[in-house]
């Protein structure tokens, strides 16, 4: 895994990298924000199966969703079709091909 993936996730969530070694990286939500820390570890093999973890990023409004999708695209994400059909949200892949969803306001 590269630092780019971790930075994409941290940037996508607005979280900060709080721990980083050659073997793992942790990101945590800002103080007072709900959420649990995420820890990423490198995997030497290329992706060959669907994600074991799939992030769904919630949006409080249509405008916030559009802004987040635009920001993620600027960070290197790409739109993907994983057979989602006509869902209310946007499916993207990070630069390593890991899918995530930016959900519409609910």
Biopython code that builds the backbone (N, CA, C, O; Angstrom):
import numpy as np
from Bio.PDB.StructureBuilder import StructureBuilder

atoms = [
    (1, "UNK", "N", (0.850, -1.173, 0.000)),
    (1, "UNK", "CA", (0.000, 0.000, 0.000)),
    (1, "UNK", "C", (0.896, 1.236, 0.000)),
    (1, "UNK", "O", (1.979, 1.227, 0.584)),
    (2, "UNK", "N", (0.443, 2.278, -0.646)),
    (2, "UNK", "CA", (1.221, 3.504, -0.700)),
    (2, "UNK", "C", (0.617, 4.558, 0.212)),
    (2, "UNK", "O", (-0.536, 4.444, 0.626)),
    (3, "UNK", "N", (1.378, 5.554, 0.516)),
    (3, "UNK", "CA", (0.871, 6.665, 1.314)),
    (3, "UNK", "C", (-0.245, 7.390, 0.572)),
    (3, "UNK", "O", (-1.124, 7.977, 1.204)),
    (4, "UNK", "N", (-0.224, 7.359, -0.731)),
    (4, "UNK", "CA", (-1.270, 8.025, -1.516)),
    (4, "UNK", "C", (-2.660, 7.537, -1.142)),
    (4, "UNK", "O", (-3.574, 8.347, -0.992)),
    (5, "UNK", "N", (-2.840, 6.222, -0.989)),
    (5, "UNK", "CA", (-4.135, 5.683, -0.601)),
    (5, "UNK", "C", (-4.562, 6.213, 0.751)),
    (5, "UNK", "O", (-5.710, 6.626, 0.914)),
    (6, "UNK", "N", (-3.676, 6.211, 1.713)),
    (6, "UNK", "CA", (-4.013, 6.694, 3.044)),
    (6, "UNK", "C", (-4.382, 8.162, 2.992)),
    (6, "UNK", "O", (-5.348, 8.583, 3.627)),
    (7, "UNK", "N", (-3.620, 8.946, 2.241)),
    (7, "UNK", "CA", (-3.944, 10.357, 2.145)),
    (7, "UNK", "C", (-5.277, 10.578, 1.464)),
    (7, "UNK", "O", (-6.012, 11.498, 1.824)),
    (8, "UNK", "N", (-5.601, 9.752, 0.488)),
    (8, "UNK", "CA", (-6.897, 9.879, -0.162)),
    (8, "UNK", "C", (-8.014, 9.635, 0.836)),
    (8, "UNK", "O", (-8.972, 10.405, 0.898)),
    (9, "UNK", "N", (-7.899, 8.576, 1.614)),
    (9, "UNK", "CA", (-8.923, 8.279, 2.609)),
    (9, "UNK", "C", (-8.990, 9.384, 3.649)),
    (9, "UNK", "O", (-10.075, 9.863, 3.980)),
    (10, "UNK", "N", (-7.838, 9.790, 4.167)),
    (10, "UNK", "CA", (-7.831, 10.843, 5.174)),
    (10, "UNK", "C", (-8.431, 12.119, 4.594)),
    (10, "UNK", "O", (-9.239, 12.774, 5.251)),
    (11, "UNK", "N", (-8.047, 12.478, 3.373)),
    (11, "UNK", "CA", (-8.606, 13.670, 2.757)),
    (11, "UNK", "C", (-10.095, 13.514, 2.492)),
    (11, "UNK", "O", (-10.861, 14.462, 2.666)),
    (12, "UNK", "N", (-10.507, 12.327, 2.074)),
    (12, "UNK", "CA", (-11.920, 12.102, 1.787)),
    (12, "UNK", "C", (-12.765, 12.277, 3.030)),
    (12, "UNK", "O", (-13.872, 12.812, 2.956)),
    (13, "UNK", "N", (-12.265, 11.837, 4.168)),
    (13, "UNK", "CA", (-13.021, 11.914, 5.406)),
    (13, "UNK", "C", (-12.764, 13.195, 6.187)),
    (13, "UNK", "O", (-13.505, 13.508, 7.119)),
    (14, "UNK", "N", (-11.735, 13.933, 5.825)),
    (14, "UNK", "CA", (-11.348, 15.100, 6.606)),
    (14, "UNK", "C", (-10.600, 14.696, 7.872)),
    (14, "UNK", "O", (-10.525, 15.469, 8.827)),
    (15, "UNK", "N", (-10.046, 13.483, 7.879)),
    (15, "UNK", "CA", (-9.322, 12.958, 9.034)),
    (15, "UNK", "C", (-7.833, 13.219, 8.882)),
    (15, "UNK", "O", (-7.364, 13.597, 7.808)),
    (16, "UNK", "N", (-7.097, 13.015, 9.965)),
    (16, "UNK", "CA", (-5.657, 13.241, 9.967)),
    (16, "UNK", "C", (-4.912, 11.925, 10.200)),
    (16, "UNK", "O", (-5.382, 11.051, 10.928)),
    (17, "UNK", "N", (-3.754, 11.801, 9.575)),
    (17, "UNK", "CA", (-2.870, 10.672, 9.850)),
    (17, "UNK", "C", (-2.293, 10.902, 11.243)),
    (17, "UNK", "O", (-1.674, 11.934, 11.504)),
    (18, "UNK", "N", (-2.501, 9.923, 12.147)),
    (18, "UNK", "CA", (-2.036, 10.070, 13.524)),
    (18, "UNK", "C", (-0.889, 9.132, 13.866)),
    (18, "UNK", "O", (-0.253, 9.286, 14.909)),
    (19, "UNK", "N", (-0.622, 8.175, 13.014)),
    (19, "UNK", "CA", (0.468, 7.226, 13.245)),
    (19, "UNK", "C", (0.908, 6.702, 11.898)),
    (19, "UNK", "O", (0.082, 6.364, 11.050)),
    (20, "UNK", "N", (2.223, 6.635, 11.701)),
    (20, "UNK", "CA", (2.709, 6.135, 10.420)),
    (20, "UNK", "C", (4.069, 5.482, 10.584)),
    (20, "UNK", "O", (5.015, 6.092, 11.083)),
    (21, "UNK", "N", (4.148, 4.230, 10.154)),
    (21, "UNK", "CA", (5.419, 3.519, 10.058)),
    (21, "UNK", "C", (5.451, 2.877, 8.684)),
    (21, "UNK", "O", (4.529, 3.035, 7.883)),
    (22, "UNK", "N", (6.512, 2.161, 8.431)),
    (22, "UNK", "CA", (6.630, 1.440, 7.165)),
    (22, "UNK", "C", (5.586, 0.333, 7.061)),
    (22, "UNK", "O", (5.252, -0.101, 5.959)),
    (23, "UNK", "N", (5.070, -0.125, 8.194)),
    (23, "UNK", "CA", (4.180, -1.277, 8.220)),
    (23, "UNK", "C", (2.712, -0.945, 8.469)),
    (23, "UNK", "O", (1.856, -1.805, 8.263)),
    (24, "UNK", "N", (2.399, 0.258, 8.898)),
    (24, "UNK", "CA", (0.997, 0.617, 9.096)),
    (24, "UNK", "C", (0.821, 2.122, 9.202)),
    (24, "UNK", "O", (1.741, 2.861, 9.553)),
    (25, "UNK", "N", (-0.393, 2.547, 8.884)),
    (25, "UNK", "CA", (-0.767, 3.955, 8.966)),
    (25, "UNK", "C", (-2.142, 4.021, 9.592)),
    (25, "UNK", "O", (-3.040, 3.269, 9.214)),
    (26, "UNK", "N", (-2.313, 4.929, 10.557)),
    (26, "UNK", "CA", (-3.614, 5.117, 11.203)),
    (26, "UNK", "C", (-4.127, 6.508, 10.885)),
    (26, "UNK", "O", (-3.365, 7.474, 10.874)),
    (27, "UNK", "N", (-5.424, 6.604, 10.626)),
    (27, "UNK", "CA", (-6.095, 7.889, 10.462)),
    (27, "UNK", "C", (-7.228, 7.945, 11.467)),
    (27, "UNK", "O", (-7.863, 6.933, 11.761)),
    (28, "UNK", "N", (-7.481, 9.160, 12.003)),
    (28, "UNK", "CA", (-8.510, 9.321, 13.021)),
    (28, "UNK", "C", (-9.358, 10.545, 12.723)),
    (28, "UNK", "O", (-8.901, 11.500, 12.094)),
    (29, "UNK", "N", (-10.621, 10.501, 13.191)),
    (29, "UNK", "CA", (-11.499, 11.651, 12.975)),
    (29, "UNK", "C", (-11.053, 12.833, 13.823)),
    (29, "UNK", "O", (-10.375, 12.654, 14.835)),
    (30, "UNK", "N", (-11.431, 14.042, 13.414)),
    (30, "UNK", "CA", (-11.122, 15.213, 14.234)),
    (30, "UNK", "C", (-11.784, 15.079, 15.606)),
    (30, "UNK", "O", (-12.803, 14.402, 15.740)),
    (31, "UNK", "N", (-11.219, 15.710, 16.603)),
    (31, "UNK", "CA", (-11.784, 15.677, 17.948)),
    (31, "UNK", "C", (-13.240, 16.112, 17.919)),
    (31, "UNK", "O", (-13.592, 17.099, 17.273)),
    (32, "UNK", "N", (-14.077, 15.370, 18.621)),
    (32, "UNK", "CA", (-15.497, 15.695, 18.691)),
    (32, "UNK", "C", (-16.324, 15.149, 17.541)),
    (32, "UNK", "O", (-17.542, 15.327, 17.522)),
    (33, "UNK", "N", (-15.683, 14.480, 16.571)),
    (33, "UNK", "CA", (-16.385, 13.895, 15.435)),
    (33, "UNK", "C", (-16.558, 12.403, 15.677)),
    (33, "UNK", "O", (-15.597, 11.723, 16.036)),
    (34, "UNK", "N", (-17.771, 11.882, 15.485)),
    (34, "UNK", "CA", (-17.945, 10.445, 15.684)),
    (34, "UNK", "C", (-17.137, 9.644, 14.670)),
    (34, "UNK", "O", (-16.911, 10.091, 13.545)),
    (35, "UNK", "N", (-16.715, 8.481, 15.075)),
    (35, "UNK", "CA", (-15.985, 7.600, 14.188)),
    (35, "UNK", "C", (-14.903, 6.850, 14.936)),
    (35, "UNK", "O", (-14.491, 7.243, 16.027)),
    (36, "UNK", "N", (-14.454, 5.773, 14.338)),
    (36, "UNK", "CA", (-13.383, 4.991, 14.926)),
    (36, "UNK", "C", (-12.153, 5.131, 14.048)),
    (36, "UNK", "O", (-12.277, 5.300, 12.835)),
    (37, "UNK", "N", (-10.968, 5.063, 14.641)),
    (37, "UNK", "CA", (-9.752, 5.154, 13.828)),
    (37, "UNK", "C", (-9.694, 4.018, 12.807)),
    (37, "UNK", "O", (-10.196, 2.922, 13.057)),
    (38, "UNK", "N", (-9.086, 4.284, 11.672)),
    (38, "UNK", "CA", (-8.852, 3.275, 10.651)),
    (38, "UNK", "C", (-7.354, 3.036, 10.551)),
    (38, "UNK", "O", (-6.569, 3.984, 10.539)),
    (39, "UNK", "N", (-6.959, 1.778, 10.479)),
    (39, "UNK", "CA", (-5.548, 1.420, 10.338)),
    (39, "UNK", "C", (-5.383, 0.684, 9.018)),
    (39, "UNK", "O", (-6.147, -0.231, 8.710)),
    (40, "UNK", "N", (-4.394, 1.080, 8.250)),
    (40, "UNK", "CA", (-4.113, 0.474, 6.957)),
    (40, "UNK", "C", (-2.752, -0.203, 7.015)),
    (40, "UNK", "O", (-1.788, 0.353, 7.542)),
    (41, "UNK", "N", (-2.690, -1.401, 6.471)),
    (41, "UNK", "CA", (-1.431, -2.144, 6.407)),
    (41, "UNK", "C", (-1.192, -2.538, 4.961)),
    (41, "UNK", "O", (-2.146, -2.779, 4.222)),
    (42, "UNK", "N", (0.068, -2.608, 4.545)),
    (42, "UNK", "CA", (0.345, -2.969, 3.159)),
    (42, "UNK", "C", (0.062, -4.438, 2.879)),
    (42, "UNK", "O", (0.214, -5.295, 3.749)),
    (43, "UNK", "N", (-0.345, -4.703, 1.664)),
    (43, "UNK", "CA", (-0.558, -6.065, 1.181)),
    (43, "UNK", "C", (0.304, -6.210, -0.059)),
    (43, "UNK", "O", (0.194, -5.404, -0.983)),
    (44, "UNK", "N", (1.162, -7.227, -0.097)),
    (44, "UNK", "CA", (2.104, -7.319, -1.216)),
    (44, "UNK", "C", (1.463, -7.713, -2.547)),
    (44, "UNK", "O", (2.048, -7.472, -3.603)),
    (45, "UNK", "N", (0.281, -8.307, -2.514)),
    (45, "UNK", "CA", (-0.350, -8.792, -3.735)),
    (45, "UNK", "C", (-1.238, -7.731, -4.366)),
    (45, "UNK", "O", (-1.791, -6.876, -3.675)),
    (46, "UNK", "N", (-1.367, -7.795, -5.676)),
    (46, "UNK", "CA", (-2.281, -6.908, -6.384)),
    (46, "UNK", "C", (-3.718, -7.314, -6.073)),
    (46, "UNK", "O", (-3.978, -8.467, -5.731)),
    (47, "UNK", "N", (-4.640, -6.382, -6.188)),
    (47, "UNK", "CA", (-6.052, -6.660, -5.951)),
    (47, "UNK", "C", (-6.563, -7.656, -6.992)),
    (47, "UNK", "O", (-6.390, -7.452, -8.193)),
    (48, "UNK", "N", (-7.197, -8.739, -6.519)),
    (48, "UNK", "CA", (-7.747, -9.740, -7.437)),
    (48, "UNK", "C", (-9.199, -10.078, -7.115)),
    (48, "UNK", "O", (-9.865, -10.741, -7.910)),
    (49, "UNK", "N", (-9.700, -9.635, -5.964)),
    (49, "UNK", "CA", (-11.075, -9.918, -5.549)),
    (49, "UNK", "C", (-11.702, -8.613, -5.089)),
    (49, "UNK", "O", (-10.997, -7.626, -4.884)),
    (50, "UNK", "N", (-13.033, -8.597, -4.922)),
    (50, "UNK", "CA", (-13.672, -7.372, -4.420)),
    (50, "UNK", "C", (-13.104, -6.955, -3.055)),
    (50, "UNK", "O", (-12.538, -7.764, -2.321)),
    (51, "UNK", "N", (-13.275, -5.674, -2.748)),
    (51, "UNK", "CA", (-12.790, -5.151, -1.470)),
    (51, "UNK", "C", (-13.318, -5.968, -0.306)),
    (51, "UNK", "O", (-14.458, -6.432, -0.329)),
    (52, "UNK", "N", (-12.489, -6.142, 0.710)),
    (52, "UNK", "CA", (-12.982, -6.747, 1.947)),
    (52, "UNK", "C", (-13.662, -5.697, 2.805)),
    (52, "UNK", "O", (-14.505, -6.025, 3.641)),
    (53, "UNK", "N", (-13.306, -4.448, 2.606)),
    (53, "UNK", "CA", (-13.948, -3.328, 3.286)),
    (53, "UNK", "C", (-14.335, -2.322, 2.214)),
    (53, "UNK", "O", (-13.540, -2.006, 1.328)),
    (54, "UNK", "N", (-15.548, -1.828, 2.301)),
    (54, "UNK", "CA", (-16.052, -0.852, 1.325)),
    (54, "UNK", "C", (-16.538, 0.357, 2.107)),
    (54, "UNK", "O", (-17.439, 0.236, 2.937)),
    (55, "UNK", "N", (-15.956, 1.517, 1.853)),
    (55, "UNK", "CA", (-16.366, 2.725, 2.558)),
    (55, "UNK", "C", (-17.563, 3.362, 1.879)),
    (55, "UNK", "O", (-17.600, 3.500, 0.656)),
    (56, "UNK", "N", (-18.547, 3.749, 2.690)),
    (56, "UNK", "CA", (-19.669, 4.567, 2.244)),
    (56, "UNK", "C", (-19.538, 5.907, 2.953)),
    (56, "UNK", "O", (-19.590, 5.968, 4.181)),
    (57, "UNK", "N", (-19.369, 6.975, 2.194)),
    (57, "UNK", "CA", (-19.233, 8.300, 2.767)),
    (57, "UNK", "C", (-20.577, 9.006, 2.679)),
    (57, "UNK", "O", (-21.114, 9.185, 1.586)),
    (58, "UNK", "N", (-21.123, 9.407, 3.822)),
    (58, "UNK", "CA", (-22.436, 10.051, 3.876)),
    (58, "UNK", "C", (-22.320, 11.529, 3.513)),
    (58, "UNK", "O", (-21.308, 12.174, 3.786)),
    (59, "UNK", "N", (-23.372, 12.045, 2.896)),
    (59, "UNK", "CA", (-23.424, 13.459, 2.527)),
    (59, "UNK", "C", (-24.662, 14.087, 3.148)),
    (59, "UNK", "O", (-25.746, 13.507, 3.082)),
    (60, "UNK", "N", (-24.519, 15.258, 3.748)),
    (60, "UNK", "CA", (-25.685, 15.912, 4.356)),
    (60, "UNK", "C", (-26.604, 16.592, 3.344)),
    (60, "UNK", "O", (-27.747, 16.916, 3.668)),
    (61, "UNK", "N", (-26.116, 16.810, 2.120)),
    (61, "UNK", "CA", (-26.929, 17.494, 1.106)),
    (61, "UNK", "C", (-26.404, 17.119, -0.279)),
    (61, "UNK", "O", (-25.307, 16.578, -0.419)),
    (62, "UNK", "N", (-27.209, 17.419, -1.295)),
    (62, "UNK", "CA", (-26.787, 17.170, -2.672)),
    (62, "UNK", "C", (-25.552, 18.007, -3.019)),
    (62, "UNK", "O", (-24.665, 17.552, -3.742)),
    (63, "UNK", "N", (-25.507, 19.224, -2.500)),
    (63, "UNK", "CA", (-24.365, 20.097, -2.766)),
    (63, "UNK", "C", (-23.092, 19.537, -2.137)),
    (63, "UNK", "O", (-22.027, 19.557, -2.754)),
    (64, "UNK", "N", (-23.210, 19.033, -0.898)),
    (64, "UNK", "CA", (-22.055, 18.456, -0.210)),
    (64, "UNK", "C", (-21.583, 17.199, -0.929)),
    (64, "UNK", "O", (-20.380, 16.959, -1.031)),
    (65, "UNK", "N", (-22.517, 16.399, -1.428)),
    (65, "UNK", "CA", (-22.156, 15.197, -2.170)),
    (65, "UNK", "C", (-21.384, 15.577, -3.431)),
    (65, "UNK", "O", (-20.334, 14.999, -3.710)),
    (66, "UNK", "N", (-21.888, 16.532, -4.184)),
    (66, "UNK", "CA", (-21.221, 16.957, -5.419)),
    (66, "UNK", "C", (-19.827, 17.505, -5.130)),
    (66, "UNK", "O", (-18.888, 17.233, -5.877)),
    (67, "UNK", "N", (-19.688, 18.273, -4.051)),
    (67, "UNK", "CA", (-18.387, 18.838, -3.692)),
    (67, "UNK", "C", (-17.409, 17.735, -3.300)),
    (67, "UNK", "O", (-16.239, 17.785, -3.681)),
    (68, "UNK", "N", (-17.875, 16.732, -2.538)),
    (68, "UNK", "CA", (-17.001, 15.642, -2.132)),
    (68, "UNK", "C", (-16.575, 14.802, -3.331)),
    (68, "UNK", "O", (-15.408, 14.426, -3.441)),
    (69, "UNK", "N", (-17.505, 14.507, -4.224)),
    (69, "UNK", "CA", (-17.156, 13.750, -5.434)),
    (69, "UNK", "C", (-16.114, 14.525, -6.241)),
    (69, "UNK", "O", (-15.138, 13.941, -6.711)),
    (70, "UNK", "N", (-16.309, 15.815, -6.402)),
    (70, "UNK", "CA", (-15.345, 16.631, -7.158)),
    (70, "UNK", "C", (-13.978, 16.616, -6.487)),
    (70, "UNK", "O", (-12.956, 16.506, -7.164)),
    (71, "UNK", "N", (-13.951, 16.725, -5.159)),
    (71, "UNK", "CA", (-12.678, 16.718, -4.434)),
    (71, "UNK", "C", (-11.974, 15.376, -4.588)),
    (71, "UNK", "O", (-10.760, 15.327, -4.787)),
    (72, "UNK", "N", (-12.737, 14.281, -4.495)),
    (72, "UNK", "CA", (-12.131, 12.958, -4.639)),
    (72, "UNK", "C", (-11.600, 12.739, -6.053)),
    (72, "UNK", "O", (-10.541, 12.136, -6.227)),
    (73, "UNK", "N", (-12.318, 13.217, -7.058)),
    (73, "UNK", "CA", (-11.827, 13.116, -8.433)),
    (73, "UNK", "C", (-10.530, 13.893, -8.590)),
    (73, "UNK", "O", (-9.608, 13.430, -9.262)),
    (74, "UNK", "N", (-10.447, 15.075, -7.975)),
    (74, "UNK", "CA", (-9.214, 15.862, -8.018)),
    (74, "UNK", "C", (-8.055, 15.143, -7.335)),
    (74, "UNK", "O", (-6.897, 15.333, -7.706)),
    (75, "UNK", "N", (-8.373, 14.304, -6.319)),
    (75, "UNK", "CA", (-7.347, 13.558, -5.590)),
    (75, "UNK", "C", (-6.924, 12.284, -6.313)),
    (75, "UNK", "O", (-6.018, 11.587, -5.856)),
    (76, "UNK", "N", (-7.575, 11.969, -7.449)),
    (76, "UNK", "CA", (-7.163, 10.803, -8.219)),
    (76, "UNK", "C", (-8.175, 9.678, -8.294)),
    (76, "UNK", "O", (-7.896, 8.650, -8.911)),
    (77, "UNK", "N", (-9.343, 9.839, -7.683)),
    (77, "UNK", "CA", (-10.385, 8.815, -7.788)),
    (77, "UNK", "C", (-10.947, 8.809, -9.213)),
    (77, "UNK", "O", (-10.849, 9.799, -9.938)),
    (78, "UNK", "N", (-11.539, 7.671, -9.597)),
    (78, "UNK", "CA", (-12.182, 7.571, -10.904)),
    (78, "UNK", "C", (-13.560, 6.945, -10.733)),
    (78, "UNK", "O", (-13.739, 6.095, -9.861)),
    (79, "UNK", "N", (-14.538, 7.343, -11.541)),
    (79, "UNK", "CA", (-15.861, 6.716, -11.489)),
    (79, "UNK", "C", (-15.768, 5.261, -11.937)),
    (79, "UNK", "O", (-15.020, 4.943, -12.862)),
    (80, "UNK", "N", (-16.520, 4.381, -11.290)),
    (80, "UNK", "CA", (-16.533, 2.968, -11.668)),
    (80, "UNK", "C", (-17.950, 2.434, -11.658)),
    (80, "UNK", "O", (-18.826, 2.947, -10.962)),
    (81, "UNK", "N", (-18.153, 1.398, -12.442)),
    (81, "UNK", "CA", (-19.426, 0.689, -12.468)),
    (81, "UNK", "C", (-19.187, -0.689, -11.876)),
    (81, "UNK", "O", (-18.481, -1.512, -12.459)),
    (82, "UNK", "N", (-19.779, -0.936, -10.713)),
    (82, "UNK", "CA", (-19.645, -2.241, -10.058)),
    (82, "UNK", "C", (-20.981, -2.972, -10.088)),
    (82, "UNK", "O", (-21.239, -3.862, -9.278)),
    (83, "UNK", "N", (-21.828, -2.575, -11.046)),
    (83, "UNK", "CA", (-23.139, -3.186, -11.154)),
    (83, "UNK", "C", (-24.152, -2.560, -10.227)),
    (83, "UNK", "O", (-25.136, -3.198, -9.850)),
    (84, "UNK", "N", (-23.918, -1.312, -9.856)),
    (84, "UNK", "CA", (-24.789, -0.653, -8.892)),
    (84, "UNK", "C", (-26.136, -0.239, -9.459)),
    (84, "UNK", "O", (-27.045, 0.084, -8.694)),
    (85, "UNK", "N", (-26.289, -0.238, -10.762)),
    (85, "UNK", "CA", (-27.566, 0.179, -11.340)),
    (85, "UNK", "C", (-27.826, 1.648, -11.095)),
    (85, "UNK", "O", (-26.898, 2.456, -11.100)),
    (86, "UNK", "N", (-29.073, 1.998, -10.881)),
    (86, "UNK", "CA", (-29.436, 3.407, -10.674)),
    (86, "UNK", "C", (-29.616, 3.672, -9.180)),
    (86, "UNK", "O", (-30.734, 3.838, -8.693)),
    (87, "UNK", "N", (-28.508, 3.707, -8.475)),
    (87, "UNK", "CA", (-28.539, 3.994, -7.047)),
    (87, "UNK", "C", (-28.406, 5.483, -6.825)),
    (87, "UNK", "O", (-27.972, 6.220, -7.711)),
    (88, "UNK", "N", (-28.776, 5.912, -5.656)),
    (88, "UNK", "CA", (-28.690, 7.317, -5.293)),
    (88, "UNK", "C", (-27.340, 7.581, -4.637)),
    (88, "UNK", "O", (-27.236, 7.649, -3.413)),
    (89, "UNK", "N", (-26.333, 7.726, -5.446)),
    (89, "UNK", "CA", (-24.988, 7.953, -4.946)),
    (89, "UNK", "C", (-24.003, 7.774, -6.077)),
    (89, "UNK", "O", (-24.382, 7.457, -7.205)),
    (90, "UNK", "N", (-22.727, 7.980, -5.769)),
    (90, "UNK", "CA", (-21.673, 7.872, -6.768)),
    (90, "UNK", "C", (-20.653, 6.846, -6.306)),
    (90, "UNK", "O", (-20.196, 6.889, -5.164)),
    (91, "UNK", "N", (-20.295, 5.920, -7.193)),
    (91, "UNK", "CA", (-19.275, 4.916, -6.874)),
    (91, "UNK", "C", (-17.976, 5.339, -7.546)),
    (91, "UNK", "O", (-17.934, 5.616, -8.745)),
    (92, "UNK", "N", (-16.921, 5.381, -6.743)),
    (92, "UNK", "CA", (-15.605, 5.772, -7.221)),
    (92, "UNK", "C", (-14.598, 4.696, -6.832)),
    (92, "UNK", "O", (-14.874, 3.855, -5.977)),
    (93, "UNK", "N", (-13.432, 4.731, -7.466)),
    (93, "UNK", "CA", (-12.314, 3.880, -7.074)),
    (93, "UNK", "C", (-11.122, 4.776, -6.783)),
    (93, "UNK", "O", (-10.872, 5.751, -7.492)),
    (94, "UNK", "N", (-10.391, 4.432, -5.734)),
    (94, "UNK", "CA", (-9.178, 5.181, -5.429)),
    (94, "UNK", "C", (-8.100, 4.791, -6.454)),
    (94, "UNK", "O", (-8.340, 3.917, -7.287)),
    (95, "UNK", "N", (-6.928, 5.418, -6.407)),
    (95, "UNK", "CA", (-5.905, 5.117, -7.409)),
    (95, "UNK", "C", (-5.461, 3.656, -7.450)),
    (95, "UNK", "O", (-4.893, 3.221, -8.452)),
    (96, "UNK", "N", (-5.703, 2.890, -6.389)),
    (96, "UNK", "CA", (-5.344, 1.472, -6.390)),
    (96, "UNK", "C", (-6.510, 0.572, -6.775)),
    (96, "UNK", "O", (-6.375, -0.652, -6.765)),
    (97, "UNK", "N", (-7.664, 1.169, -7.117)),
    (97, "UNK", "CA", (-8.802, 0.385, -7.569)),
    (97, "UNK", "C", (-9.784, -0.030, -6.494)),
    (97, "UNK", "O", (-10.705, -0.797, -6.775)),
    (98, "UNK", "N", (-9.618, 0.455, -5.263)),
    (98, "UNK", "CA", (-10.543, 0.128, -4.182)),
    (98, "UNK", "C", (-11.776, 1.007, -4.284)),
    (98, "UNK", "O", (-11.672, 2.233, -4.324)),
    (99, "UNK", "N", (-12.949, 0.376, -4.326)),
    (99, "UNK", "CA", (-14.185, 1.120, -4.514)),
    (99, "UNK", "C", (-14.671, 1.760, -3.220)),
    (99, "UNK", "O", (-14.421, 1.247, -2.130)),
    (100, "UNK", "N", (-15.366, 2.883, -3.353)),
    (100, "UNK", "CA", (-16.040, 3.547, -2.256)),
    (100, "UNK", "C", (-17.248, 4.262, -2.826)),
    (100, "UNK", "O", (-17.293, 4.575, -4.016)),
    (101, "UNK", "N", (-18.232, 4.519, -1.967)),
    (101, "UNK", "CA", (-19.448, 5.203, -2.405)),
    (101, "UNK", "C", (-19.562, 6.538, -1.707)),
    (101, "UNK", "O", (-19.257, 6.654, -0.520)),
    (102, "UNK", "N", (-20.000, 7.547, -2.440)),
    (102, "UNK", "CA", (-20.368, 8.832, -1.856)),
    (102, "UNK", "C", (-21.883, 8.858, -1.939)),
    (102, "UNK", "O", (-22.459, 9.058, -3.008)),
    (103, "UNK", "N", (-22.523, 8.652, -0.785)),
    (103, "UNK", "CA", (-23.967, 8.508, -0.726)),
    (103, "UNK", "C", (-24.677, 9.842, -0.843)),
    (103, "UNK", "O", (-24.146, 10.880, -0.450)),
    (104, "UNK", "N", (-25.884, 9.802, -1.385)),
    (104, "UNK", "CA", (-26.739, 10.973, -1.424)),
    (104, "UNK", "C", (-27.269, 11.247, -0.031)),
    (104, "UNK", "O", (-27.268, 10.365, 0.828)),
    (105, "UNK", "N", (-27.721, 12.466, 0.190)),
    (105, "UNK", "CA", (-28.317, 12.820, 1.483)),
    (105, "UNK", "C", (-29.520, 11.917, 1.743)),
    (105, "UNK", "O", (-30.303, 11.628, 0.837)),
    (106, "UNK", "N", (-29.650, 11.487, 2.965)),
    (106, "UNK", "CA", (-30.764, 10.587, 3.317)),
    (106, "UNK", "C", (-31.676, 11.252, 4.301)),
    (106, "UNK", "O", (-32.671, 10.658, 4.720)),
]
sb = StructureBuilder()
sb.init_structure("model")
sb.init_model(0)
sb.init_chain("A")
sb.init_seg("    ")
for serial, (resi, resn, name, xyz) in enumerate(atoms, 1):
    if name == "N":
        sb.init_residue(resn, " ", resi, " ")
    sb.init_atom(name, np.array(xyz, "f"), 0.0, 1.0, " ", f" {name:<3s}", serial, name[0])
structure = sb.get_structure()
